[in-house]
Amino acid sequence: MLASAAVGGQYVASRAARDAFFLTNFEASALPAMIIVTALVSIGLVVGGSRVFGRLAPGSWVPVAFASTAVLMLGIWALGTAAPRLAAQTLYLSVSGVGPILASGFWLISSERFDPHTAKRVFGKIAGAGTLGGLLGGLAAARAAAIGDVGAMLPLLAALNLGCAWSTRTLARSAGAPPPAHDRSGAAPLPPSGLRVLADTRYLRDLAALVLLGTIAETFVDQAFKTQVQAAYESGASLGGFFSLYYAVLSVITFIVQTGGSRYVLEKLGLAAAAGAPALMFLLGGAATLLVPGLRNVILTRAGEAVFRGSIYRSGYELFYTPIAPVDKRAVKSIIDVGVDRTGDILGATLTQQLVRIPQPGQTTALLALAMACAGIGLWVASRLTRGYAAALEKRLLDRAVELDLSEIEDRTTRATLLRTLQQSQPTALSPVSARSGSSARHEPPPPPGRTDPEVEAILILRSGDHHRVRRELRRAGGPPAALVPHVIPLLAEDAVSYDAIHALRTVAEEHVGELVDALTDPNQPFAVRRRLARVFSVCVSQRAADGLMLGLEDLRFEVRYQCGRSLLAIVEKNPAVRIDSERVFALVHKEVAVNKDVWENRRLLDTTDEGDHRSFLEELLRGRANQSLAHVFTLLALVLPTEPLRLAFRALHTDDQGLRGTALEYLESTLPHDIRDRLWRFLEDPRPPGTLPRPGEQALADLLRSHESIRLNLDELKKRGP
């Protein structure tokens, strides 16, 4: 925020000095040619240095550029007495040609410091600090112009640029370097061409089109604004005072809008509304000025657009870059921020050169009409950005899969270890040792005499209560016959034989879907039967089985719903042709997240998984350490949303990597329906103050999932602790 305030003060004071100094020495009709020259210089710097910007961290070159600009301001001040017109042109070239690159560099440093979700919350505050700094810079420039002349503003600009150099350097050092990008082979890739990144990404092309249209419209309105201001204020001192106070008042209003409405627009109306706010102001203000011509309405139109651009638009615009990989962002951001913006200046200024030949008031009418046309197209482009932003977040999650997959081999090893431990800790599981242990193994009674029907004999064995004989019957090759299925289902309630009952039913599940669904949805069935029966369906692939599990998702007991969700996801993964009603799934998710926090955090599972259970994308984080309620919600969402981004988001939420966690939160926020997101967020956001140590249980999960180099050490510790 301190760096933003310094950059904002430098920006406002520089623009005030630039406009006042230029209009003191030249007519307003000379502005279009000057705009074209400065735009060409900016484009040359950006295009020529795009690969350099991609290779260098912004924290290394932005402070140096600010310090060099400070020296340049002192040189222009010395030149002003001997060649004022040359000094005015040089100042305009510096402020308009190099200034945008410096501002873009500051926001590049900021965007690399924060993940997308955190950025949405803090960028408004950072931009607000910049607006407040702009207010102070405008007042300081006005005071300098009042004490001396317009040239007295230049030493002030030198001091402000030195302040920007110091603050951006401090900001870059405190942020640290972002993690280096690597491809799947582990090698660091060469910095990409910014033009190539722009050409390959439709989302960024839309963003560039919005910038281009906004700049062209701004050029038209700015010409009308400055032409009428020059006609009203003739002397250089009065122009300096007007522009300094104008930008200062503009900063006050921008700060009020920034603090009062920016976050509301971003959270309630979305990024598209924030991006289209300046264009909307051009449409409304242009229409009002055409109906009631005059200096006041022109000023209001120009100022209104500048207010929205400096507050709501700025907070939203910088967020669009947060999902982009740092190496791509460094290469492309200056091209869009400066190169595309300056191209808009060239196009707008070229047309303006022709329009300034029209006598007033027709000149102002033509300028405003063209600005309104560009603004209308800009609103349409802005409406396309939300979908592209969500896609960019999804791509960012997929790109980070390389880092997340570092833990995958270890997770598989841990999974195998825990499965072996689980088998050893359950003596009733069907191992040869346990089958031979106990008196029933040593004294197996003979089958009842006089029974000749094999199915009747099998039914009597299943109902005998002799665990050894029951297990042997359940292990029959080919699974139980149809007549035995109703007698196998009740055995799911008996812990000693439930494992074998599950596997026996799985061998014939598809042939008896209707019977199994009836038992699953029967509230009179014991809870143990229903929760274990839901696991049986994981081997099915039919639409009937999926429909039955959808009914099971409405069970009153959480574990039944949980196991139904896992089995349903297994069916969908094996048979993508299965139809799932997304509206119904979202309604079920809404019910799951509507509980209070105590219920959410204290849900536990009684049954553990075994080798026959389907492995979902959440398994590596379960085993009692990941929140079961959250796992169930993600399982349901995976039925109707892309599975891979959800898997990565779920894993990212359980890491200590705040960048990954923020990217995951931002992806979910842009994907989930509002009613689900609002209720789910209270369980995802960390309510603890910064610096608060986590509770011991949370510490175990945090240690287990620590990212990068500590993953192996934490997994070794997990194995020592046991399941």
N, C-alpha and C positions, 0 to 999 in steps of 0.2 A: 504493500500500500504506500509505503514511503517512496519507493521508486516510481510508482504510478503517479503520485502527486508531483514529483520532480519532472517527469516526462510531460504530464499535463500542463504544468506551468510553463515549461519551455515551448510547448506546442502553441498555446494561446498567445503568449508574448511574441513568438516568432511570426505568427500569422498577422498579428496586429501591426508589427513593425514592417513586415513585407508589404502589406496593402497600403499603409500610410506612406511609406517611403516611395513606392512605385507610383502611386497616384499623385504624389507631390511633384514628380518629375516627368510624368507621361500622362497622356489622355487615356480614358477608359477604353477607347477603341484599340489601343495597343495591347490590351490584355490577351486577346486570342493568340497572337503571334508569340507572345512570351510563354503562354501556357504550352504551346506546341513544342517550343525549344526545350523547356524544362522536362516535358514528358519524354521527349526523345532521349535526353540525358539519363533519366530514371530507367527507361526501358533498356538502354545500353548497359547500364550498371548491373541491372538485375539479370538480364539474359547472359551477359558475359561472366557474371559471378555466380550463376546458379549452382554449378558443381562445387565451387569453393564454399558457398554457403552450406551445401550438403555435407561437406567434409569437416567444416569447422563448427564447433559448438558456438551458439550465439553469444554465450557469456565471454568468449574470447575476443570477438571483434566489435560488438556493440559499444562497450565502454570506450574503446580506442576511437571509434567513429565519433562519439559525442565529444571527446576531448579535442579531436581534430577540428570539429565544427566550432568549438569555443575559440580556438586560435584563428579560424577563418573570420569569425565575427569581429575580432579585434582588427584584423586586416581590413575588413570592409569599412569599419569605423574610421580608420586612418585614411582610406581612399575617399571617403565621403566629402571631405572639404575640397580636394583637388579635382575630382571627377564624380560629381554626385549622380549623374545619369548612369555611368558605368557601375558605381557602387549599388545603385538601386537594382540594376539588372543582375548583378552578382548575388545580391541578397535574395532576390526572387528565385534565382536558380538554385541557391543553397537550400532555402526553406522548402520550396516545392519539389525540387529534384532529389535531394538527399534526405530531407526530413521524414518522408513516409517510410523510407527504408529503416530509419532509426526506430520509428514507432512500431513497425512490424517486428523488428528485432526484439524490442522489449516484450511484446506479447508472445513471441516465440519462446523466450526464456520462461515466461509465466506458464505457457501451455505445457512445457516439458516438466514443470515442477509438480503439476496437479494431474490426477486422473480425471476422466470425464465427469464422474458423479460429483466429486469434490469441487471440480471447476464450476459446475452449475451453481453451487452454493456460494462460492467465494468470488467469482469473477465480477459479480455485481458490486461487491464491496471494493474490489480493486479498481474497477472503473469509476466508482463513486469517489474514491480518493483522488484519482486522476482529474475528475471534474472539479473537485475542491481545489486541487493544485492549479488547475486552469484559471479558476476565479482569482486566486492570489496572484498568479502570473499576469493576468489581464489588468488587475488593479495596479500592480507594480509598474507595468509598461505605461499605463495612463499617467501615473505620477511622474515617471521619467520624462514623458513627452511634455507634461505641463511645466516642469521645472526648467527644462532646456528646450530642445527642438526634437524633431523626429529622429535625428541622428543619435540623440542621447539614449535611445532605447537599445542601441547595439552593445554597449558594455554590459548592460543587464542581461542580454541574451548570452554573452560569453560566460557570465557567472552561472546562469541557469544550465547551460550545457555542461559545465564542469560538475555541477551538482548531479546531473543525470549520469555522467560518467562514473562518479563515485557510487551512486546508489545502485546502478545496474551491475556494477562489478561486485558489490556486496551481495546483491540478490543472487547472482550466478554462483558465487562461492558458497552461500548458505544452502542453495538447492542441491549442489553436488552434480556430478555427471550422470546422465541417464544410462541405463544398462546398454552395452553395445549390442547392435543388431547382428544376428547370425542367421545363416541359412541352415537347412536341415543337415548339411554336412559339417556344420560347426565352424565354417570359415566366415570371416567378416566380409560382406559383399562390398563392391565398389559403390560409391555414392551414385544414386541414380540421377538422370537428367530430370530437372524440374518439368521441362516441357513434355518428356515422356510420361512422367507420373500424371500430369494433367491430361494428356491425351488418352491414357489408359483408364481413367476413373471418371465415369459419368457424373458422379456426385460432385466432384471438384469442378467439372466443367459447368454444371449448373450454378455452383457458387461463383465461378468466374463470370458467368453471364449476368448474375445479379449485380456483381460489383461493376461490371461494364455499363449496364443500363443505368445504375444509380449515379455513376460518375458523369455520364452524358447529361442526364437530367439535371444534376447539380451544376454543371457548367452553364447550361442555359439560364437557370434561375439566378445563379451568381452574377452573370453578366447583366441581367436586368436589374438586380439589386445594386451593384456597384455603379452602374451608369446613373441611376437616380440619386444615389448618395453623393456622387461627385457633383451632380448638378445642384444639390442642396448645400454642400459644404465646399467652399472654394479654397481656403488656405490650408497649408500643410499642417499647421498646429491643430486646426479644428478637425481635419481628417484624422490625425493621430489620436486626438482625444475621443472622437466618435468611435473609431474602430476598437480602441482599447476598452472603452466602457461597454461597447456592444458585445465584445467577446467576454467581458467580465460578467455582464448581466446574463448572457447566454450560459455561462458556466453555472451561475446560481440556479437558473431554471433547470438546467440539465441535472444538476446535483439533486434537486428536489424530486424530479421524475425518476432519477436513478434509484434513490433510496426508497421512494414510495411505490413505484410501480414496476420496476424492472423484474424483480423476482416473481411478482404475481403473474406477469405476462409469460415468463418462461415456464412456470409450473402449471398454470391454468390454461393458457392459450397455446403454448408450445413454441418451439424454435422458429417455425414458419411465420408465426405472427410477429415475433421479434424482428426477423429478417425483413419482413415487408412493411414495417412501421414507417420508415422514411418515405417509401414510395406512396403509401397511403396519404401521408401529409402533403406530398406534392400534388396529388390529385385533388384533395380538399382545398388546400390553400390556393392552387392555381385556379380552380373554379371560382373561388371567392374573389380573387383578384381580377379575373376576367369580367365578373359581374359588377364589381365596385373597384375600378382602377384607382391607383394612387400609391404614394410612397409607403404609407403605413401598411397596406396589405402586402406589398412586395416584401417589406421587412419581416412581417409576421410569417409569410410563407417560407422565406429563407431561414429565419430563426427557428420556426417550428420543425423543419426538416433537420436542421443541425442539432436541435435538442434530442429528437428521437434517435438520430444517428449516433450521437455521443453517449446515449444512455442505454435504451432498450436494445437498439441494434448492435451496439458495441459488445454488450454482455452476451448476446446470442451469437453474433458472428464469430467471436473467438472460440466459442464452444464447438463450432463445426470442425475445427482442426484437432480437437483433443483425441478423437479415435485414430487419427492418422499416425503411422509409425514415425518415430523421431527422424529417421534418416530421410524418409519421404517428405515429412513436414518441413524440414529445413530446406529441402530443394525446391518445394513448390510454393511455400507460403509467400515468399517475397515476390514471386512471379505474379501471384494473384493480387496480393496487397498493393504492390507497386506497379508491376508491369502491366497488368490488366487495367488497373486504375488509371495509369498514365495513358494507356491506349484510349480509354474513354475520354480523357482530357483532349487528346489529339483530335478524335472524331468530333467531340463537342465543340472544340475551339475552331476547327475547320468550317463547320456549319455556321458557327457564330460569326466568323469573319464575313460571311455572305449576308447574314441577317442584320449586322450592325449598319448596313447601308440603307436599311428601311427606316424612314423617318418615324419619330415618335408620334402617337402612341402605338403605331402598328408594330414597331420593333419588339416592344415588351409583350404584345399579344402573341406574336409568332413564337417568341422564346418560350413563353409559358405553355402554349399549346403543344409544342414539341416535347417539353419536359413532362407534360401530363401523359403523352403517348408512351414515352419510355417508362414512366412509372407504372402504367397499366400492364405493360408486358412484364415488368419486374415483379409485380404482385403474383402473376401467374407462375413465374420461375420460382419464387419463394415458396409457393404451395407445394412444389415438387421436392423440396429439400428434406422434409421430415423423413420420408421413406428412404432417401439416400443416406441420411444420418444413421438410421437404424441398421441399414446394410453395412455401413462402414464400421459400426460397433461390432456387428457380427463377424466381419472379416478380421477385425483386430483381435477378437477372442480366438479365432481360428489360427491366426498368425502366432499368437502366444502359446499355442498348443505345444510348440517345440519345447518351451521352458517347462510347461506343466508335465510333459511326458517324461521329464527327467526322473520323476518319482514313480512312474508306472511300473517299472521292473521291480523296484523295491516293494511296491504295493502288492504285486503278485506273489512275491516271496512271503510277505507278511500274511497274505491271505492263505497260502498253503500251510504256513506254520500254525495259524489259528485254527484251520480246519483239522489239522492233526491233533492239536490240543483239545478241540471240541470232541473229537471221536474218543480220545483217551479219557475225557472227563465224563462220558456218558456210558456207564457199563451196561445199560439196557439196550444200547445200539446193537445192531445185528452183526457182531463180529464173531468169528469162530470161537474165540476165547469165551465171550459172554454167553454164547449159545451152549457151551459145554459146562458152564458154571451153574451151580445151584442144584437142588435136589431133583427138580423136574428133569434136568438133563440126565441125571444118573438113573432115575426110576421112571422112565416113560411108560405110562400105562398102555395096555393094548387097546385097539379100537373097540367100540361097543360091539358085542356079539349080535348076530342076526341081522346086520344091516348090509344090504346088497346095493342100494342106490348110492353111487359115489358122491353125488351132489348133496344128498341128505347127510352122508357121513361128513362131508366137508363143512356143512352148516353146523353140525354138532361140535366139530372140532373148533370152529371159530367162536362158538359160544361156550366152550368148555372152561375158559379162564386159565387154561394151561398155556403159559406164554411160549414155552418151547414148541409145542405142537402147533400153536397158532402161527408163530413165525414161519415154521416149516411149510404150512399150508399157504401162507401168503406169498411164499417164494416160488410157487409153482410156475413152471415155464408157460409163457403165453398169457399170464394174468388170470384173474378169477373169472369163471363163467358168469353169464348174465344173472343166473339165479343167486349167485353169491354176493353180487355187488351190494344189495341192500344190507347184507350182514357184515360187510367189510366197513361200510361207512361208520357205524357206531364205534368201531375199534380205534378210530382217530382220536377218541377221547382218552384212551389208555396210553400213558406215557411209554410203557414198556414195549408196546408194539406199534405205536403210531408211525414210526419211521418206515416200517415195512408196509403198513396199510397205505401210506402215501404213495409209495413206489408201486404197490400192486394196483392201485386205482389209476395211476398214470399210464400203465400199459394198456388200459381199456377206456381211458377217459373220453376219447373222441367218439367211441361207439355208444357211450352212455351219458352224453352231455345233458340231455333233458333231466335224467334222474339225479345227476349230480347238482344241477342248477336248482332243482326243487329242494334238495337238502340244504344247499348253501343259503337259500333265501327263506328257509323255514325258521321263524324266530323261536320255535320250540326245541330246535336242535341245540345241544350244549355248545357253549362258546368255543370250547376246544375243538369240537368237530367243525364248526364253521371256519375258524381261523386256519385250520390245517387243510380243510377241503379247498379253500381258495388257492393254496399252493399247488394242488393237483392240476389245476387248469393251465399251468405254465407250459405244458407240452402240447397244448391244443393249437390249432391253426384256423378253426372255422369261425364264421360269423356268429353262429349260435352260441359258441362258448364266449365270444366277446360280449354279446348281448347279455348273457347271464352274469358275467362279471360286472357289467355296468349296473345291474340291479344290486349286486353285492356291495358296490361302492356307496350305497345308501344305508348300509347296516349301522346300527347304533353303536357298535363296538369299534374302536379305532383300529385294533390289530386286524380285524376282518377286512376293513376298508383298505388298510395298508397292503395286506397280502393280495387282495383283489387287484389293486393298482399294479403291483409288480408283475402278476401273471398276465394282466391285460397288456402291459407294455411288451412282455415277451411275445405275445400273440401278434401284436402289431409289427414288431421287428421281424418276425418270421414271415408274416403275410401282409405286406403293405396294402393289399387290396381290401382288407377289412375296413369297414366304414365306422368311423367314430364321430358322434355328434359333438362338434366343438362347443356349441352353446351349452349343451348339457354338462360337458366337462368343466367349462368355466364356472357354471353354476355350482358344481360340486366343489371346485377350488374355493369359491367364495364362501361356502359353508365351512370349509376347513380353516380358513383364516379369520373367521368371525368369532373365534373363541377368545377367552381372556388369556393373559400371558402365563399365568400359573398352569393352566391346562396345556397350553402350547409347549411349555418347557418340560413338563413332567410326564409326557407320554413315553411309555416304554413297551418293548416287545417281550413276550414270554417265550416265544420260540426262536431258536437260532437257525441259521441256514445250514444246508448240507450240500454234499457234492451234486445232488440231483437238481438242486434249485437253479433256476435261471439267474445268471449274473447280469444285473442291470448296470448302467453307467454310474450308479451311485455307490456300488458295493464297497469300493476301496475306502470310503470315508465313513462307513457305518460302524458296525461292531460296537455300538453303544457310545461312540464318541461324537458323531455328528447328530444334530437334532433330528429325531425321527419325524416330527411334524413337518419340518422343512423338507426332508427327504421325500415324504409322501406327496407334498405339494409339487415338488419338481417332477416326480414320477407322473403325476396327472398331467402336468403341463407338457411333458415329453410326448404325450399322446396326440397333441394337436399343434405343437411348435417344433421347430428343427431341433433334433436331439443333440447334435454335436455342440452347438453353442450353449445349450442348457447344461450339458455335462461340464463344459469348461467353466461356465458361470458358477455352477455348484461347487466345483473344486476351488475356484478363485475366491469364493466367499469364505472358504476355510483356510486361507493362507494368510501369512503376515505381510504379503506384498500388497501395499495399499494401492499401487497402480492397477494391479490385476483386480483387486476387490472393487475399486471404483469403476473400472471398465465394465465389470459384471453388473454392478448396480445400475449403471447407466443403460446397459443393454436391456435389462429387465424393465427399467422405467419406460423405455421407448417401445417395448413390445407388449407388455401386459395391459389388459383393460384397466381403466382408472379405478373402478371400484375394488378390484383385486389388489392393485398396486398400493392403494392408500392403506388398506388393512394389513397387507403383508409387510409394508415398510417398517411398522413399529416393531417387528420381530427381527428385521435385518439391520436396522441402524443400531450403532453402538451408543447407548445412552450415557456411558461413563464420560466424565470430563477428561480432556487430554492429559496424559501423564499418569492416570490412575492405573494401578497395578491390577491385572485381571485376577479373578478368584481362582483358587487352586484347580478346580475342575476345568475352567477355561484355559488355564495355563498348560494343562496336559495336552489339550487339543492344539493350542498355539505352538507348543514345542514340537508336536508330531508333524505339523504341517508347515514348519518354517521353510521358506523358499531357498532355492539355489543350493549353496554349498553346505548348509546345515541339514539338508533333507536326510542324508544317509545316517548321520549321527542320531537324529531324532527317531528314525525308524528302528535303529538298533536299541534305543532306549525303550521304545514301544514293545519290542519283543521281550525285553526283560520284565516289563510290567505285566505281560500276559493279556488275554482278551478282555 
